[in-house]
Amino acid sequence: MNFKSALAVLVCGLGVASMSAQSQEQLQHATFISNGTFLGTVPSIADQLANGTFIPAENIQGEVNPKRADTPKGVPGKGALGGPDPLMERQVAHAGSRMATDPLITWECATSGATPSDPTGAVGPDHFVNSWNSAFRIWDKDGNSMTPAASLATIWSGESSGDPIVMYDSYADRFFISQFAFPASFLVAVSTGPDPVNDDWYTYEFSVDQFPDYPKWSLWSDGYYVTANKNSGNAGNTEVIYAIERDLILAGEASPQMVGFPLPDIVTAGFYSPLAFNGNGSVPPPAGNVPVTYVQDNTWAGVSSDHLKVWTVNVDWSSPASSTISDPEIIETEPFDGWFDGGSFSNLPQPSGPDIDCLQAT
């Protein structure tokens, strides 16, 4: 999928009003360059179950991350639509014309009392790996459990801080699991083969300048990319988007590189979560030109109209200091409201139990 096609998919749900491309000649170089630390090759989950080193999941109750950052902040009355949401009305009007497909199979994967539970998962050819705060479990695709629920510390000794992300790297036929760690780092593990039960895991730590809350990972042919909810209020001048050297990680090499960039001209309002595009399918995208996008809501201070911003990252692993990020391309959208309930993290009522978090500013 090329960049323009990907943008069309991204913005179709928001209703594009116009696109105003700022000059891509305005580039900033990487402002952060470092190397990850290889923590070692961790034995497979099957081996750990056999030798008694497997660590069962904890029954966590209550707040997992006491450093969870501020809620999104809007300006009451600013940018309000003042009537029905036109995009919602459009969706309702066309609901009857959409074909619904029943799922082939469903099953209960996990029950968690953690706040937030942060569920995540990825499907490969033969397995489904799901994770939550602060555990994971592996299933076959018929819903049969292949392992008990495991603490994240089964992969990273002594570390089960949380905010896990699971990806299936279809271009390498590997599984990827991550979490954050205190005081300020990303922990990464990649399976040594396609079987997350019987294959070992290469494990790494990548340190950054501030605690990387709410990390969100993406797959591209030339790297694994991650954003974090950090440096809010100064995200245009300090690192928010990072790339790590995928080829070396897949090979279990000792010192994969990491580069980081700010997001020029971004506006944030407390909690925020930009995201790099994610490669999918059997053919990897060409290296470079990785889009990173974030919504800009006119209920926030400093934003005059609803729009998206899209930056382009190009990493040069042979000369990391030459890596660049562009100024943003601005995509005007139909008006929308993305801030509600005062920015609360508990805003979606459930039939029973506490309200859950329908994330805002993401």
Secondary structure, DSSP 8 states (H G I E B T S, - for coil): --HHHHHHHHHTTT-EEEEE---TT-EEE-SEEEE-EEEEEE--HHHHHHHT---B----EEES-TT--------TTTT--SS--HHHHHHHHHGGGS-----S--------EEES---EEEE-SSEEEEEETTEEEEEETTS-BSS--EEGGGTSTT------EEEEETTTTEEEEEEEETTTEEEEEEESSS-TTTS-EEEEEEE-SS--EEEEEEEETTEEEEEEE-STT-TTTS--EEEE-HHHHHTT-S--EEEEE--TT----SS---EE----SSS---SS-EEEEEEE-TTSTT--S-EEEEEEEE--TTSGGG-EEE--EEEEES------GGG-S--B--SSSS-B------
